[in-house]
Amino acid sequence: MPAPVKYDDPVSAPEMTTAPPAAPATGPWQTLYERHSRYVYYLALRTVGDPTLAEDITHDVFLKAYRHLNQFRGQSDVRTWLYRITINHCQNVQRTWQKRNIISTGDPQALDAVAANADSPLRVLEIKELGQRIQKTLDALPDEYRLLLLLVADENLSYQEIASLTEQSSDAVRGKLHRARRAFTLEFQKSS
């Protein structure tokens, strides 16, 4: 089994400790997983807000991608294709009976893995609190705004790719992103 994937995300994502199910131990598939799993996990984490569920979603996404690799037509970047699978899977998970009827308190220690390096305890606490505040703000936004903000956070995606992922025009994405950023700023200021 490959070594755990470490995240050096500024908002802190917990360490993933397992490889995707049914993924070959070596070769191009492992390279694909290592290159994109961090981004898929981050999108899933910020969408569902639960680190354990986000890890499960990441594994499910790569399992689905592996099983349907022959359906990838190459008309978009592989990450864009994986994001589409992630978005659909997150939406399916959020529609389940358990998600609608069980209140998740989240994992209070999810952000503790922020800085295992030589950061001062005060800096680690500041980053943890910022991550919690950002997640709280994202949770308060409508799903569409949250998704657009998460997708635009990946600097490798163009407005056209985001439009394709969200099945709307580039102009609509630009307008909604403007409103989403404004809503995020207002909500973020409320939480201070």
PyMOL commands that set and color helices and strands:
alter all, ss='L'
color gray80, all
select helices_A, chain A and resi 28-48+51-67+69-71+78-95+97-101+121-140+143-153+159-166+170-190
alter helices_A, ss='H'
color red, helices_A
deselect
rebuild
show_as cartoon
